[in-house]
Amino acid sequence: MVREEQCKFPDFEAIVQKCKAKMIERYGELGNSWVDNHDFDHWKKEVQDKLVAVWTSQTQEAMDKNIIDAFNLFAMLYMNTNQGFKK
């Protein structure tokens, strides 16, 4: 059995900082319009489109950007799914 202190983890702090910066850059003008969006067909399409963008990226820079966008989409979906199922 592997002990927790032996596990290697991604640098979540750096990922979160990049995600926050991207949210401010890309979604800042939209405010919190994503909050309480329980249209799961919308989220399904957004996530599917972004995952295609990740895997079809032509450069490392494009892949990094698309991965951060995907993280943000999943985070927003997670928050809305969590709230959506409580109602």
C-alpha positions as CSV (number, residue, x, y, z in Angstrom):
1,M,0.0,0.0,0.0
2,V,1.3,3.4,-0.9
3,R,1.3,6.0,1.8
4,E,0.1,9.5,1.1
5,E,3.5,11.1,1.7
6,Q,4.8,8.8,-1.1
7,C,2.2,10.0,-3.6
8,K,3.2,12.5,-6.2
9,F,0.5,15.1,-6.9
10,P,0.1,17.7,-9.7
11,D,0.9,21.3,-8.7
12,F,-2.7,22.1,-7.9
13,E,-1.8,25.5,-6.6
14,A,-0.3,26.5,-9.9
15,I,-3.2,25.0,-11.9
16,V,-5.7,26.9,-9.7
17,Q,-3.8,30.2,-10.2
18,K,-3.9,29.7,-14.0
19,C,-7.6,28.8,-13.9
20,K,-8.4,31.9,-11.9
21,A,-6.4,34.1,-14.2
22,K,-8.2,32.6,-17.2
23,M,-11.6,33.1,-15.6
24,I,-10.8,36.7,-15.0
25,E,-9.5,37.2,-18.5
26,R,-12.2,35.3,-20.4
27,Y,-15.3,35.4,-18.2
28,G,-14.7,38.6,-16.2
29,E,-17.0,40.6,-18.4
30,L,-19.8,38.0,-18.0
31,G,-19.8,38.3,-14.2
32,N,-21.3,35.2,-12.6
33,S,-23.6,34.3,-15.4
34,W,-22.5,30.7,-15.2
35,V,-23.8,30.4,-11.6
36,D,-27.1,28.5,-11.3
37,N,-27.0,27.4,-15.0
38,H,-28.5,24.0,-14.7
39,D,-28.9,23.5,-18.5
40,F,-26.9,20.3,-18.6
41,D,-27.3,20.0,-22.4
42,H,-25.4,23.3,-22.6
43,W,-22.6,22.0,-20.2
44,K,-22.4,18.7,-22.1
45,K,-21.8,20.5,-25.4
46,E,-19.3,23.0,-23.9
47,V,-17.3,20.2,-22.3
48,Q,-17.4,17.9,-25.3
49,D,-16.3,20.8,-27.6
50,K,-13.4,21.7,-25.2
51,L,-12.2,18.2,-24.9
52,V,-12.1,17.9,-28.7
53,A,-10.1,21.2,-28.7
54,V,-7.6,19.7,-26.2
55,W,-7.0,16.6,-28.2
56,T,-6.8,18.4,-31.6
57,S,-4.4,21.1,-30.3
58,Q,-1.6,21.7,-32.7
59,T,0.9,23.3,-30.2
60,Q,1.8,22.8,-26.6
61,E,0.6,26.4,-25.9
62,A,-2.8,25.7,-27.5
63,M,-3.1,22.5,-25.5
64,D,-2.2,24.2,-22.3
65,K,-4.8,26.9,-23.0
66,N,-7.5,24.4,-23.8
67,I,-6.7,22.2,-20.7
68,I,-7.1,25.3,-18.5
69,D,-10.4,26.1,-20.2
70,A,-11.5,22.5,-19.7
71,F,-10.6,22.7,-16.0
72,N,-12.7,25.8,-15.7
73,L,-15.6,24.3,-17.5
74,F,-15.5,21.2,-15.3
75,A,-15.3,23.4,-12.2
76,M,-18.3,25.4,-13.2
77,L,-20.2,22.3,-14.1
78,Y,-19.2,20.7,-10.8
79,M,-20.6,23.7,-8.9
80,N,-23.8,23.7,-10.9
81,T,-24.3,20.0,-10.8
82,N,-23.8,20.0,-7.1
83,Q,-26.4,22.7,-6.6
84,G,-28.7,21.3,-9.3
85,F,-29.1,18.0,-7.6
86,K,-29.9,19.6,-4.3
87,K,-33.0,21.3,-5.7
